[in-house]
Amino acid sequence: MTVSTQGMNVNWGSRTARASVELLSSMRFSISLLTVICIASVIGTVLKQQEPLGNYVNQFGPFWAQVFSLVSLNTVYSAWWFLLILAFLVISTSLCIARNAPKILADFNELKEDLREKSLKAFGHRAEGTLAESPEVAARRIGQTLVQSGWKVKLQHRDAGWMVAAKKGTANKLGYIAAHSAIVLVCIGGLLDGDMIVRAQMLLHGKSTYTGGGLIADVPAQHRLSDSNPTFRANLLVSEGAQSSTAILNQPGGVLLQDLPFSIELKKFIVEYYSTGMPKLFASDIIIHDKETGDKIPARVEVNHPASYKGVEIYQSSFDDGGSSVTLKAIPMAAASKPFEIQGTIGSSSALTNGSEKLTLEYTALRVINVENFAQGAGSGADVRKVDLRHAIDTRLGAANKTATQKELRNVGPSVSYKLRDASGQAREFNNYMLPVKVDESESSPAVYLLGVRENPMDAFQYLRIPVDAEGGMNTFLRMRAALADPVQREMAVKRYARMAIDEDRPELVRQLAASASRAMALFAGAGPEGGSSGDAATKVAGLQAISDFMEVNVPEAERNRAGEVLVRILNGVLFELTQMTRQQAGLQPLPQDEKTQGFMAQMVLSLSDAHHYPAPMAFELKDFTQVQASVFQVARAPGKTIVYLGCAFLILGVFAMLYVRERRVWVWLAPGGGKPDNSGDDSGAAQSVPESAGSSHATMALSTNRKTMDGDKEFEMLKTKLLQAPL
């Protein structure tokens, strides 16, 4: 039987209706729909689904973000057009099965024993021979041999002789039905487990998405789905020590709340990490509280090991902060700011005042583990003059664990992320590490505190590096910031440096050096009129950038290098004296003049210079925290899952049957020893009887197969030898 790509031809209805039925039930229409679904699935795989609109705007721009939202490419699998295509595919494939299945089933038991001898001679695999048996005896022997080999056999006696018809591999035809039924089952399962039922409830029961905020208990009933909802897939966040029974379904334009027939209490969340900092294990020890019976069922949920209760699967999806409490210390970045401590909870916010400026401090995240790569030269470019081709190839060949990028992974401890939002709603994001980090392994290089900031969520953090002083903190940096803002302190440091650099018996040189040092310190502190501005009359350029700008304006180009070296040397000397002076005022021992102090001062100069560009009046250092973790569960009631699994089994069986099972048919016509042809069904009239000669018969054999293969040729040769034996 040949499967047709044409659809059903009906005799009722108009011409348009008949054409529509034919198209809908045709195989070409089903294949077209399947192709569209495949393309849509590729889009859904490449493009992240159900992300906030701002993420698409940042990544693709406002135009494409609006296009994605308009055609629901950001929610492909729940889009109305995707569900409609699935429904049409179910109908079309079902009609294809209904059209071809009766023919396949009718052909399943048909052996075609009425074939004529002259028809056998038209087959590609054919053979003839003379057997030393009567036709009846030969027919029964051949039939028995084929049955023992697994063939389905039928014998037919005619006036002119005996016909042996046999068939094997009929499962090939069933593969067509199984494979197409699998498509129907998978699509039905997808419709049941998709948003079709939820959309139907929104349309028929007056449910709508919720776009507001506040407590879950205050959300009205029109935004809630009952616990008898037959299918859903939602997210549930539970903090350690808390319990929840309301999950959230993300929908275009808002959310729906899904009530569960039970509540989940999180006793403990467990997370383990690889040495790279990637999570190795998510696990949640939970207690399921049944609302009807009050039973408490303990369970453990891990990734790929869900828990199940009352038909609802509980999956470990992710983890989050459950409301950790943090204590932050404000680090003044401006002279007017004062240090203070503030406590907050991750996810909450606090109001701050900086003079007339109103700020909101939003506590966004706490990370207790931060694994960073400290390999030397990581991320540096290659010098083409030093490229060794043989070495480059060798680093990429061989064992699978070889890598051209060396890694030195190190846990640098906890960090806190927060946002400072001004009165207009604009916010900057900050990320500060709790512990100092040794970035450079050299002995003279100090450990530094990393204070990160970025303007855009898509950008990487830029870090201000504050060196750790001899007392293990950043108080020296804070004292230096305050001293730089005080003209009296700067002038005292300049005089100390001038007296130590030049003998007092040369007062003229002392005055000249003091004047140059005063100008350098004023420029560095942002107090010099020569520094200019950065586009805003109220914002003076400071730090090393101010000195560079001053050199470009006031020093000829040919003398800039020499004059710059002298001016930077003077600046470093005055800053060292200012450091010593502030330490003396604080009752601390002066710094020794050694290599370690030189490294500390070199980083201090850079930190003080960069601090002028810090875009906030204060930074917040993490002093203490109490971590509270939360587990994110995905709760799902998926009745279509069993149907999809059944469809997958059908698909495997169907594809296996169509690819690896060959349908073969064998006919053997046995005529009496005279070997006259069988004229039954011939146009000349009735069949002529041929008297059987005792003890011999003439055999004509043919084999047909649905695919021409070398195995078919070998099987025919084997059957010819076994059935016809050696010709006499």
N, C-alpha and C positions, 0 to 999 in steps of 0.2 A: 504494500500500500504506500503511495506517495502522498505526503502531507502537503496540502495546497495552501498557498498564501492568500487565496481569495476568501472573502467572507461569506456569510450566509446569504442565500438568494431566497427571499420571501415573495409570496404572491399576493400579499395584502398591502393596503395603503397606497399612498401616492408615490410617484417616482422619486421624489426627494426623500421620503421616509424609507423606501427600499434601498436607496443609495446610502443613506445614513446607517442603516442596520448593517449593510454589507461592509462599510468602512469600519464601523465600530467592532465588528466581529472578525476583521481580517488580521492576519499575522503582521502585516506591514505596519498597521496602526499601533499594535502592541509594541513592536520593536521601536517605533518612533517615540512612544511615551517612555519606554525604558531608557532610551538614550537621553531624553530630557532629564529624567530623574538622576541618571548618572552624572550629568553635567552639573545639576544643582547640588548633588552630594559632594562633588569636587569643590565647588564654591564654598559649601558649608564646612569642608575640612580645612581649606586654605585660610578662609576668613574667620577670625575668632567670633563665636556666636554669643549673643546676649551680653555684650559688653556695654558699659555706659556710653552714651552718645559722645561725651567729651573725649573718650579714647579714640573713637573713629575720626573726630575732628582733628585731633592732634596728629594722628598718623596719616590720614589721607586728605585732610583739608575739608572745609565746610561744604563744598559742592558735592564731592563724592560721598561724604557722610550723609547728606540729605538724599542722594540717590539710593544708597544702601537702605536707608530707613523707608523710603518711598516704596521700593519693590521688595522689602522685607528680606534682603540678603543677609542682614545681621541676625535674622531668626528664620533661617531657611526651613528647618524641619517642622516648624509650627506655622509657616505661612499658609494662607488660605489657598493660594494657587498650587503649592506643593501637595497639600491634602487633596485638592481637587484632581490633580494628575494621578495620585495614588488611587482615588476612587475610580477614575476612568480606566486605569490599568487593570484593576480588579474586574471590572465589568467586561472589558475587551478580552482579557485572557480567559475569563470564565466562558465567554461565548465561543472562543477558539476551541476550548476543551470540549464544550457541548457539541460543537460542529464535527469535530474529528474523532472524539472518543467512540461513538457508535461504530464507525467504520473500523477503528482499531480493534475493538472488542469482537466485532464480527469476523475480522480477519485472524483473530487470535487462535480460534479453533478450526479454521479452514485449512485443509491440507492440499486442496486442489488436485484430488486424485483423478479428476475427469480429463486430465491433460492427454492429448493424442501423441502417438509415437512420432509423427512428423514434426510436432512442435519441439520434442526433445532434441531433435537434430539441429535446432537453431541456437541452442545454448553454447556458451563459450567452453564450459567444462562438460564434455560428453565422451562416452566410450561405448564400445560394443564388444560382445563376446558370446561364445557358445558354451553352455553349461551342460554337464552330463547328468542333468536332472530334468524331471518334468516341470512345466511351468508352475504348477501348484506347489510341488515340493520345494522348488527354488524360491518361490515367493515367500513361503512360510519360513524358510531358513534365513533369507535376507531380512525379513521383517523381525525375526527373533534376534538376529545379530545387531540390528539397529536399535531395538528396544534396550538391549543390554548395554549399549553405548550411550544411552540417555536420550535417544530420539523418540519423538512421538510418531507413531506409525499407523497407517491405515492400508488395508489390502482391499482391492477391488477386482472382482472376477468379471471378465467380459467373455463374449463368445469367442473372440480371437485370442484370448490369453489372460494374463494377470498383470495388474498394475500395483506396484508398491510405491506409496507416497509417504514421505517422512519429513518432519520439520524439527528444527532445534534452534534455540536462541530467541524464542518468542518474547523474552523479557526486554528485548531491544525496543519493541513497540510500546511496552509499558513505561519505558524510560521517558517517552514523550509526554505521557499523561502525568507522570510523577514530577518532571521538571517544570511543566507549566502549572501544575497544582501548587508547587512550591512557591512560585511567584505570587499566586493568589493568596496563599497562607501568610507569606511574609508581609505583603501589603496590608492584609487585614489586621495582622498583629501590629503593624506600624500605625494604622489608623486608630486602633484601640488604645495604644500606649502613647499616641501623640496628643495634641491639644484639641482633637475633634470633640471629645466628650465635654471638655471644659468650655470650649467655644459654644457648644450646644446649650449648656447650662446658662452661659452669659446671655444667649439669645432668647431662650425660652423661659428661664426662671428669673430674669431681671438682675443677674449678677453683673457687677462692674468692677473695674480695676480701681485700686486705692492709690492716690498720689500724695497724701498728706503725711504727717509725722505723728509723734506721740506714742502712747502706750498701746500695746497690742490689744489689751482688754477693752480699750475704748473705741476700737474700729467697729463701725456699724455692720449689721448682719448682711447687707447687700454686697459686701466685699468679702464674705466668708463662704467657703464651701464646706458642706457637712462631712462628718466622718464616714458617711455611707457612700461618698463619691467613689464610683467604681474604678476610676483610673486617675492617677496623678503622679507627679514626680516633682518634689519640692525640697527645699533646703531648710535645715533646722540648726540653729546655733545654741549650744548649751554650755554655760560656764561651769567650772568645777564647783561642786556643792550646791548647784541649782538644778531645777528641772523645768521642762517646757513641754507643751502639748500642741503648739500651733506652729506649723511650718509655713514657708513663704514660697509662692509660685511666682516667678518673674514673668511678666507679660508685657507686650509692647505698650508703653505709656504708663505703666504702674505695676502693682503687684496684687495678687489675691492671697488670702489667708486660708490655709487648709487645716481644719481641726482634725486631730488624730483621736482614735478610740483609746489611746493610752498616753501617758506622759513619760518622758525620758529624763532620768536623773543621772548626771555625770559624777561619778565618784572620784575618778582620777584619769587624767589624760597622760599618756606615755608617748614620748617621742625620742628616738635615738638617731644619731647622726653618723655619717661616714666621716673619714678624715678630711674630706673636701668640703665639709659643711653642709652637704646635701642630706636631707632627711632619709634615714634608712628604715624607720618603722614608725607608723602611726597606729596607735591602739587606744581604745577607750574602754574603761571598765564602767559599765552602766547598770542601772536598775530600771526595769520597765514596770511602771505602775498602771495596772489595769483599772480603768475608770468604773467598770461595772461591778467587778468582783472585789476590787481592792487588793488583788494579789500583787506581790512584788517578785519579779523574776530577774535575777542577776544574769548578766550576759557580758560578753567581751566582743567588741567590734574592731576588726583590723581591716586594712586595705586588702581587697579581694577575698575577705572573709566576713560577709555581712551577717547580721542577726535578723531573724524573721519572727514576727508575732502578728497573729490575726490577719494573715495575708499581706502584711506590709513589710517590705524589706528595708532594713536599716543599714546603709553603707557608710563607711568612713570616707568622707570626701576631702576634708582639709582640717586645718586648725587655725585658731585666731587668738587674740588676746581677750581674756574674759573680764577685763576691768582691773588690771594691775594698778597698784598705787605707787606713785613715784614722788620723790623729794628732789627738787631742783634748786640749784643755787645760781642766782643771777650774777653774771660776770660783766662788769661795766665796760662798755666799749666807747663810751663818751664821758667827758669830764663831769657832766651834770648827773650822771646815773650813779646810784648807790647800790652796793651789794645787799641782797636779801635772799631769803629762802621761801619757797612756795611749794605746796603739796597739791597733787591732783591725781586724777584717775584717767587711765587711757580711754579715750573716747569722749572725754568731757572737755570743758574749757574754763578759763579764768579770765576775768577782766583786769587789765593793767592800765596804769596811767603814767605817761611820761611828760610831765608838765601839762600843757594843753592838749597833747596828743593822746587819744584813746586807742588802746590796743587790746586785742583778744588773743590769749595764749591757748592754742588748741593742742591737746596731748594726743598724738596720732598713733604712735607705735613704740613698743619696747621689745628689743631683741637682746636676749641674754647670751647668744652665741653669734660671733661674727668671724668667719674664717676667711682670711685674705691671703693672696699670693705675694710673697716677699722675695721671689727669685730675682737675682740681680740681672738687670738688663731686660726684665719683662716689659714687653710693649715697646722696646726701642727699635729703631729702624736699623736695617742692615747696611754696612759699609761695603759697597760693591768692589772696592779694592781688596777686601779681605775675604771674599766669598770663595770657599773651597767646594767645588762641585762634587767631588768624591765624598767629602764629609757630609755635604747636604743630602746626597742620595742615601748614604748609609744610615743617617738618622731617621729616615722614613721607611726603610726596608728592614726586614727581619722580623723579630718578635712583635706580637700585637701590642705589647705594652710600651713600645718605643714611641717617643714623641719628640718633635723638634722644639717644643716649648717646655723649658724646665720650670718646675713648680716647687715652691717652698711655702707650704700652707701652714698658717699659724692662726690660732684663735686669739683675737685681740680683745675679747671680753664684751661686756654689755654695751649697748648704745640706746639712745632715746631719740625719737623723731617728734618734732612738733612744728606747728605753724604759728606765725605771728601775722594776724590779720588787722589791717588798719580800719578806720571808720568808713572808708569807701568800699570795703569788702575785698580789697586786694590783699593777697597773702603770699608770703615766702615760706618755703619749706626748709627746715634745718635738721641736721642729723649730727649729733655729738656723741663721741665715745667717752665712756666713763673712766677708763684707765689710759695712762700714757702708752704710746706705741713707739717702739724702737724701729724707725724706718730704715736708718743706715746703720750697718753693723760695725762701722769703724769706732775705735775707742773714744775719739774726740767728739763724735756726734752725739748729741743728747737725745733722750726720749722726748716725744712731743705729744701734747694734747691735740686731737683733731676735732675741729669745729667746722662742720660742713654746711653749705648753703646752696640753694638753687632757686632760680626764678620760675622755671617751667618744670612740670612733672616729667616731661620727656627728656630733660637734660640730666647730665651726670652732676653729682655733688662736687663743688669746689671747696677745698679745705684750707682753713687758716691753721697753721702749725705753731703752737705756743710751746716753747721749750720748758722742760721740767727743771726747776731750780734745785739748789742744794738741799732744800728742806722737803723736796718731793712734791711740790705743788706749783701753782702758777702765780703766787703772790708777788714774786719779783716782777713779772710782766705787768701786773696790775699797778704796782707802785711806780713802775717806769711810765705807764700810760698817764697816771696822774701827774707825775713830775714833768713830763713833756708839756702838759697843758698849763703848767705854772711858769710864767716868765722869770720869777725870782729863782726858782729851782734851776732853770736852765742857765741863768747867768752865774749862779754859784758853781755849777759844774764846769762852765767855760773857764772861770777864773782858776779853778783847781787844775784843770788840764793845762792852761797856759803857764802856770807857775811850775808844774812838773816837767813841761816840755822844754822850757828855756830858762836860763839862769836869770835871776832878778837884776843882775848888773847890766842887763841889756833891755831896759824898759821899753824902748821903741819897738823892738821885735816882739816883746810880750804884748804890747797894745795891738800890733798888726795881727798877730796870731789870734788874740782874743776877738778882734773884729771879724776875722774870717770864720772863726768857730761859732760866734754868735749868729752870723748870717746863715751858716750851714744848719745850726740847730733850729733857727726860726723857720727855714724852708722845710726841714724834716718834720717839724711839728705842725706845719700848715699855718703858721702865724706870720710868715714873711710876705710883705706886699709885692715882692718880685715874683712870687710863686704863680701869680695869675690865678685863673679859675678854670673849672672844668665845665664850662658852659652855663653855670649858674653863679650869679654874683655872690651868693651867700655860701657857696661851697668852694673852699680853697683846695687847691691841689697840695698834697702833703706826701711825706715819705720820700723814697728814692726817686719817684717820678718827678717830684717838685725840683729836686736837685738837677735831674737831667734836663728838665725844661729850662731852668735857669742857665745851665751851661750852654745850651743851644742859642739862647738869646744874647748872652753877655760875653761869651768867650769865642774868639776866632776858631774856625774848624781845625786849623793846623795845631792849635795848642790845647784842644779839648781833652785828649787822652791824658796828657801829663797833668793838666789842671784838675781833671776828674779824679785821678789817683790821689793827688794831694788832698783834695777836698773830702774824699771818702775816708782817707786815713785820719784826717782831723775829726770827722764825724764819729768814726768808731772810737777814737780816743776819748772824746767828750762823753759819748754814751756809756763807756766803761766807767768813767769817773762819776757819772750820774747814777749808775748802778751801785757803785761802792758807797756813794753818799746816801742813797735811799736805804741801803742795808744798815748803814751805821745809825741812821735815824730810827730804824725799826729795832735796834738793839741786837743786830746779827753780826756775825763775823764777816770781814771782807773776803771777797773771792781771791783765791791764790792766782798768781799770774803764771798759769801753766797751759798746756795744750788743751786740756779739757775745758778750761775757762774760755779759751779762744773759740772752741767749737760752740760753746753755749752762747757767747756774745754774737758770733756770726749768725746763729739762728734767731737770736733776740732782735737783731737789727732788721732781719727780714720780716719777723712777726710784727714788730712795731710799724714797719712800713706798710704791710698788708692790712693791718688793723684799721687803717684809715678808710679802706674800701669795704669794710664789713657793713652790710646794709641794714643794720639794726642797732639801736642804742645799747643793747645788752645781749649776751649769749647765756644760755642756761646749761649748767654742768649737772650731770646726773650724780647725785650724792648717795641716794639709797633708793631701794625699790622692794616691793613685795609682789612677786609674780603670781597672777591668777590666769590660768590657761582656759581656753574654751575649745570645744570640739565642734566641727561643722559636719553634720550628718546630711546625707541625702536619703530621704524617705520616699519610697515608691510603692504604689500598688499597680502592678503591671499584669493584667490578665492576658494581654497579648503575648507575653513572654513565652508561654507554653506553646502558643500557636506558631510563633516564630521559630522556636526550636523544632517543632514538627515539620515546618516548612524547610528548615535547613536539612533535616534528615531526608526529606523527600528529594531535595535538590541534589544531595550527595548520591542517593540511589539512582535518581534519574540520569544524572550526568555519567555516572559509572555505567549504567545500562546502555546508554546511547553510544558511549565511546569504546567500551571494552567488551560489549556483548554483540556478537555478529549473528544475524539471523541467516540460517542456511536451510535450503530445501533440497531434498533428493527424490528423484523419481527413477524407478527401474521398471521398464516394460519387458515382460517375459512372454515371448510368443513360442508356439510349438516349434519343434526342430526345423520345420520348413522355413521359418523366419519370414513369413509373409507379413506385410504391414497391416497395422490395425486401421481399418477404414470406418470405425464407428464415428458417427458424426460427419462423415465425408459427404460431399455434395452429390456423389453418384448414387446414393440411396442407402439401402439396408446393408448392414455388415455381412460379409461372407465368412462363414465358419471354415476353419482350417483344421483338418484332422491332426491330432497330436501324434507325433512320432514317438515311439516308446523310448524313454530314458534320456531325452535331450531337449534343450530349449535354446532360443536365441534371446539374448539380453541386450537391451539398449538402456544406458544409464546417463543421467544428466544431473548437474549440481548448479544451484543458483545461490548467490549471496548478495547481501545488500551493499557490501564494500569489497572491492577487488584488492586482495592483499596476497602476500607470499604465503601466509598461513592458510589461506583458502586453497592455493595450488597444492600445498603439501597435504592438506586434508583430503582433497579430491583423489590424489594419487594413493593415499592410504585406503580410502573407501573403495576405490576401484580394485585394488589388490584384495581387500578383505571380502567384498561382496561378489565380485565377478570371478575371483580366484584367478588362476592362470588359464587363459583361453586355450581350448583344445585345438 
